[in-house]
Amino acid sequence: MTEWTLLKRLLDAVHQHSTMIGRLWLTVMVIFRLLVVAVATEDVYTDEQEMFVCNTLQPGCSTVCYDAFAPISQPRFWVFHIISVSTPSLCFIIYTWHNLSKVHSAAQRHPRGAGQPLGQDVGQAAKEVLGKEAGKAGGDREVYPPSCSSDSCSVLSHKHLGHSLVDILDGVAARSLRNGDPATSRPIQAYTFKDGSSEGLAVSGGVLSKCYIFHVCLRAALEVGFVAAQWKLFGLQVPVRFLCTSSPCNQPVDCYVSRPTEKTIFLIFMFCVGVFCIFLNLLELNHLGWKKIRQAVRL
């Protein structure tokens, strides 16, 4: 269970930097996948191979028949599925932490002096870390005081996103187009500065927005691939009897599966969860906007 706890903590970090639909996907991942695979299926599949009985005494025949029946164990397939679809989100949060840590270090090298405007040292740090374009943010820069409050369920929630990714999604396009021409407007650089300290955070909204869109697209593609693979490998029913014709069995052998009805229920449940997750990913892509997605793909 230690490995599952570590994965859950990493997913909790991703949860803080996701849209409302993305947070719903993570909730489904943790409750309906992690808990089911880690707890509910443990007793059902523990004796899977031991209780796979074939009506033959020929050495090696039962082992070969079990391999033909289940090329990969269903729980192991689901574990591989969970790890694979979680990887894009984990890579995204690691990339975000990396950028924020660099800007934090740069901000400490440029402490705010007396009478210096709030956020100026963070702008200098952003220029150093993110390049000249970030340093030119100028009028596009938005500084959020620690006292700001917003709906915790909102995509632009300052409290929930910790200020760091406030402009990563909807706010990037909306605020970029507010006072400028759509063809010439550039992504906003979002900054936050904790008054009274030298701690500052800066994020390149355009780059992170593209990374977020790319990770959702990759996650959706992995979901589709694994759901299709589950359909191909297991179908939607675990048979009571399996007819084995593999070598070294001299003749067709009848093999019997333990708990076929219970395993069928788990199989259908996980398939439905996979289809629902695909729907959530497509819904999130639609929420982000297909125009943004095409722009992100073109980079």
Beta strands, then each sheet from edge to edge (+ up, - down):
strand 1: 53-54
strand 2: 142-144
strand 3: 189-193
strand 4: 200-204
strand 5: 241-244
strand 6: 253-256
sheet 1: 1+ 6- 5+
sheet 2: 2+ 3+ 4-
end
